[in-house]
């Protein structure tokens, strides 16, 4: 798993919405703590079935669209610099399909951050198509940002991570510990143990009592190496007899970030994220970080 302590950029998709500016401020706070560059990306949408870049250029529209995109980037960059004046903030305008360009940007990034939706409060329960495609297809971890647009910066609340023993979950646990140490906060490690998905990763026990003990041991095992590596990160262990998505959503209200594995396959297969990840992306009240196992 790639460590957060590197100089790869954090990429943020900027579309001019207040949510995107808030997402950029959140990402800027993470980048500042890492001393890593922040890259703000705005995409002039030129889908093949509508307008190509050549068509826009011939009509004289492309320069104007690029100018509008640059202004959106300047607004977001100014907001980030107000929080962190010394942070390196790069700005790029690309042409193409927004989701495709952000996915490509993720190939060399440590993290891609996309706001969950536009500013219409009635649409905030639905995940935008660009955000969903990026979450499904990016090769690096993805944060779908949702939260208080007026106060988007990291705070003192813990980071919530789902633990189930899968490879993606193991990657998520490591990422959660790294971020918790970076932000100086604790972790809530949640393991919901009657979800049918667990049958993929654990053996079926003879009784509920045996299963409960088995799952408690699994949680301890999956955390042990990380608690030794990050002894200053406080960990609250939660075992809950509940479907995983339901349990994570219940605890997300008191968390500043939810970290989970993708439970999907690589982008060559084209298979979508698992049901738990999908549920969190659509309904979590705070940012959600989706991790993939690269091993």
N, C-alpha and C positions, 0 to 999 in steps of 0.2 A: 504494500500500500504506500502511495506517495505521501510523504510527510508534508504537513502544512508549513513547516519551517523551510521554505525554499523561495526562490525569486520568480517562479512562474506567476503570470498575471492572474488576477481575478477578473473575469469578464462579466460585464453587466449589460443587459439589453435595455436600451433607452428608446421609448416610444413617445415621449412628451407628456405622459400622464404623471400625476402626482405620486401614484404608487411606484412608478419606475424611479423617480427621484428619491423616494424614501428607500427603495431597494439599493440604490447607488450609495446612499449615506450609510446604510447598514454594512454593505460590502466594503466601503471605505474604512469603516472602523476596524474590520477584520484585517484588511490590507495594511493599515497603519501599524497595528500591533505586530504583524509579521515583517514589516519593512519590505513588503512586496508591492509591485506596481498594480495599479487599478486601471483597467481598460474599459472605457465606455464605448459601446457599439450601437450605432443607429443604422437601420437598414432602409434604403429607399426601395419600397416594394415593387418589384418588376416580375410578377409571375408570368410564366410562359403563355398561359392561356388568356392573358389580358394584354399587358404592355411589356415589350422587351426594352432593355436599356437603349438599344439602337433607335427604336421608335420614339422613346422619350427624348432622346438627343435630337432627332430630326425635328421634332415638334418644338424644340427649345424649352422643354419642361424639365429636363434633367438637372441643369444648373440651379434652377429655382428649388427643386425638390431637395437637392443636396444642401442648398443654403438653409432651408427650413430644418433639415436634419441636423446640420451643424449648430443651429441655434438651440435645438433641444439638448444637444450635448453640452453646449456652453452653460445652459441653465443648470443641468445636473452637476457638471464639474464645479461650478461656483458653489453649489450647496455642499458638495463634499469638501471643498477647500475651506469653507467656513468652519467645518468641524475639524479638519486636519490640514492646516495651511502648507505643511511641508511634504505632504504625500504626493508622489508622482502619479499623475492622472493622465493617461493617454486617451485620445479621442479619435474614433475612426468612423467614417461613413462608408457603408458598403451598398452594393446594388444586388437585388435578388429577392428570394423568398426569406422573410425574417427568420423563420425556424431553421431553414437550411444553413444560413450564414452563421447563426449562433452555434449550431451544432458543429460546424466546421471550425469555428473559433475555439471550441472546447477541446479540440485535438491537441492544442499546445498550452492549454490553460490548466491551472490547478482546480478551478472552480468556475462554474457559470451560474449567474444569478439572474433570475427573470421574475418580474412582478406577476402576481397570479392573474390579474385582470385589469381592466380599465377602471376609471374612477366612478362609474355609475354604481351607487350603493346597492341597487337591485340586482346587479350582475356579479357581485363579489362572491356569491356562493358557487359560481360556476367558474371553472378553470378555463382561461383563454386557450385557443387552439395552438398558438405559438408556444406558450409555456408547456402545454402537455406534450407537444412533439419534442421539444428540447429535453424534457424530463425523460421521455421514452428512448431517445436516440443518442444523446450526448455520451461520449466515451469517458468523460470525467464526471466527478460528483456535481450535482445540480441542486441549487437552492431555489425553491419556489417561494418567493417572498410574499407574505401576507401579514398585516399587523396594523399597529397604530401609526398612521402616516405622519402625525405630528411629533411622535416620539419613537423613531425607528431604530435608535442606536441600541447596542447590547446593554443589558442592565444586570441586576444582581440575581435574577431568577435562575433556577437550574436549567440544565440541558437535559431533555428527556430522550432516552434511546431505547429502542425496542431490541430485545435479545431473544433469539429463538434457536441459536445453534447453527443456522445456515451460513454458507460462505459470505453472503451479502450482509448478514447481521454481524458477523465478525468484523467485516470492514467498517460497518457503522459504529460498532463499539470503539474501535480504535480512533476513528475520526471524532467521536464525541469526547473522548478523553483529551485528545489534542486541543480541541476547541475550548473545553472547560479549563484546561491549564492556561491556555492563551488568555482567556477572559477572566480568570480568577474566580470561577463559580463552581458549584457542585453539579453532580450528575444524579438523575433518577433513572436507574436501570430497571426497566419493566419487562417481565416475562409473563405472558398470558399463556396458560398451559392446558386449556381444553379446546383450543382452536384446531379444527380438522387439518389445517396446514402443517401442524406439528408432526403429523405422521410421516412427512417427508424426511424429517431430521432425527426423530427419536423413535425408540422401540415402544410398542404398546405394553403397558404394565398390566398385572393381573387385577389390580384394584385401584380405586381412586386414591387411597392412602399411599400406596406404593408409588403411584404416578406422581403425587404431590412431592414426595421425598425425592424422586428421581429428577423432577424438574427443578427443585431447589438446588440439587447438586449440579445440574447443568448450568444454572445461572452463576453459581459460585465459580465453576470451572472456567466459564467464558470471561469472567471478570478478573480472575486471579492475576494473570500476567500483566494486565493493564493497571491494576491497583498497585502492583509492585513498581511499575515504571513511573507512575504518577502518584506518589504517596501523599502529595499535598491536595489532591482532588478528593473532596468528600463524596461518598457514594451512598445513596439511599436505594436499597434493593426492594423491589415490589414484585411479589408473585400474586397473580390474580387469575382466578378461574373464570375466564371470560374470553370471547373472541378478541383477537389481537387488536384489530382496528378500533373496536369499541373501547377497549382499555386505554389505548394510546390517546384517543380523542378525549376521554375523561380526564386524563392527567395533563393534556396539552394546555388546558386553561391556565395552569399555574407555572408554565414553562416559557422560556424565551425562544426555544428552538426545539424541534423534534428531528431526531436523526434515525433513519431507517435504511435497511437494505432494499434493493430494487425487487428482489425475487423474480426478476425477469431473466431473459437470455441476452446474449450479446446482439449488437445491432445488425450483424450479418443475418441472423434468423428473423429479425423484424418482429419478434414477439413483444407485446406490450408489458408494462409494469404489472406486478402482481396486485391483487385486490386490496391488500393492506396499504401499499403505497398509493394506489389510486384514491382510496378513501381519504387518506391524510391530505393529499394534494387538493382535493376538492373541499374538505371540511375543516381542516385544522385552523385554529384562530391565530396561529403564529407561523413563522417561516418553517418550512420543511426541507431537510437536507436528505437527498436520495444518494446513497452510496452503492457502487458496484464492486464486486470482487474482481480484481484484474489478474488474479493468480491462476 
